[in-house]
C-alpha cells in the first residue's frame, strides 16, 4: 500500500497501440487483435465534465459532477494505410487509398506507455473512441527539412458494458508485450497480467 502513495516522476511516450471495438453492449465488450503503431510523438487527454453546485444553508453544499465525452489528440510520425483502412473503412485499389463520404468509421481503443524515473512503466488503455477524419498539412521545404507529424483526434466515451473509459497501471513487473497482448478493459483482463511476484495466472 505504501507504494501506491509514492510520488513518481513520469516522462516520455512510446508504443502507441490500437484495436478496433468489435462489440460493446450490456453483454460484453470485444476487441480485434492489438496492432502496434510506430512513431509515437505526443498524446493529450482532456476529460469534459459538467459541474453543478448544490446550494443549501446559504452556501454551496456540494458540487455534483457528471462525465461527458473525453477529447484525445495524438501525434505520430505517420499513420500507415493499413491503420487508416481499419479505422475509416477505406478501400485500397492498386495502392490507391480511397476516402468516401459513406465510409464507416470504426470505434477504437488506444494504448500507450511512459517511463517512470527509477524503474518501471506507466501503461494506459483508452477503451472506446471515435476517430475524426485526418486532415492534411504540408509545406514547402525551406532550407532545413521539417517533417509534419500525423495528427489524430478522437472522442472517447465509457464502455456500455461496464462504464470504464480508461485503464492504467504502474509496474516494474508487467512488460510492454504483456500489457499490449490484449486490451485491458475489465477485471478478467487485468487479472491475466503477470502478478507482483512475476508469476502468470
CORCOR-V672383 format. One record per residue. RES is the residue in one small letter. SS is DSSP state (~ for helix, > for strand, _ for the rest). OMEGA is omega as a letter, one per 40 degrees, with the letter a starting at -180 (none if undefined). D_CENTER is the distance of its C-alpha to the mean C-alpha in whole Angstrom. Layout:
RES;SS;OMEGA;D_CENTER  RES;SS;OMEGA;D_CENTER
//
This chain:
x;_;i;27  x;~;i;28  x;~;a;25  x;~;a;23  x;~;a;25  x;_;i;25  x;_;a;23  x;_;i;21  x;_;a;21  x;>;a;17  x;>;i;17  x;>;i;16  x;>;i;12  x;>;i;12  x;>;i;11  x;>;i;8  x;>;a;8  x;>;i;8  x;>;i;10  x;>;i;11  x;>;a;12  x;>;i;16  x;>;i;17  x;>;i;16  x;>;a;20  x;_;a;22  x;_;i;23  x;>;i;19  x;>;i;16  x;>;a;16  x;>;i;13  x;_;i;15  x;_;i;15  x;_;a;12  x;>;i;13  x;>;i;12  x;>;a;12  x;_;i;14  x;_;i;15  x;>;i;12  x;>;a;14  x;>;i;12  x;>;i;9  x;>;a;10  x;>;i;9  x;>;a;12  x;>;i;13  x;>;i;16  x;>;i;19  x;>;i;22  x;>;a;25  x;>;i;28  x;>;i;31  x;>;a;34  x;>;i;37  x;>;i;40  x;_;i;43  x;_;i;43  x;>;i;39  x;>;a;36  x;>;i;36  x;>;i;32  x;>;a;29  x;>;a;27  x;>;i;23  x;>;a;21  x;>;i;17  x;>;i;17  x;>;a;14  x;>;i;11  x;>;i;11  x;>;i;8  x;>;i;9  x;>;i;9  x;>;i;12  x;>;i;13  x;_;i;17  x;_;i;17  x;_;a;15  x;_;i;17  x;~;a;19  x;~;i;18  x;~;i;15  x;~;a;16  x;~;a;18  x;~;a;16  x;~;a;14  x;~;i;17  x;_;a;20  x;_;i;22  x;>;i;25  x;>;i;26  x;>;i;30  x;_;i;31  x;_;a;28  x;>;a;28  x;>;a;25  x;>;i;26  x;_;a;24  x;_;i;26  x;_;a;26  x;_;i;25  x;_;a;22  x;_;a;20  x;_;a;16  x;_;i;14  x;>;a;11  x;>;i;8  x;>;a;6  x;>;i;3  x;>;i;4  x;>;a;7  x;>;i;10  x;>;a;13  x;>;i;16  x;>;a;19  x;_;a;22  x;_;i;25  x;_;i;23  x;_;a;20  x;>;i;16  x;>;a;13  x;>;i;10  x;>;i;7  x;>;i;5  x;>;a;4  x;>;i;6  x;>;a;8  x;>;i;8  x;>;a;11  x;>;i;11  x;_;a;14  x;_;a;17  x;_;i;17  x;_;a;20  x;_;i;22  x;_;i;23  x;_;i;26  x;_;a;29  x;_;i;32  x;_;a;33  x;_;a;35  x;_;i;36  x;_;i;33  x;_;a;30  x;_;a;27  x;_;i;24  x;_;i;22  x;_;i;18  x;>;a;16  x;>;i;14  x;>;i;11  x;>;a;11  x;>;i;9  x;>;a;10  x;>;i;9  x;_;i;11  x;_;i;12  x;_;i;13  x;_;a;17  x;_;a;18  x;_;i;17  x;_;i;16  x;_;i;13  x;_;a;9  x;>;i;8  x;>;a;9  x;>;a;10  x;>;i;13  x;>;a;16  x;>;i;18  x;_;a;21  x;_;a;21  x;_;i;18  x;_;a;18  x;~;a;15  x;~;i;16  x;~;a;16  x;~;a;13  x;_;i;12  x;_;i;15  x;_;i;13  x;_;i;10  x;_;a;11  x;_;a;12  x;_;a;15  x;~;a;18  x;~;a;19  x;~;i;16  x;~;a;16  x;~;a;20  x;_;i;20  x;_;i;19  x;_;a;21  x;_;a;23  x;_;i;25  x;_;i;28  x;_;a;26  x;_;i;27  x;_;a;25  x;_;none;25
//
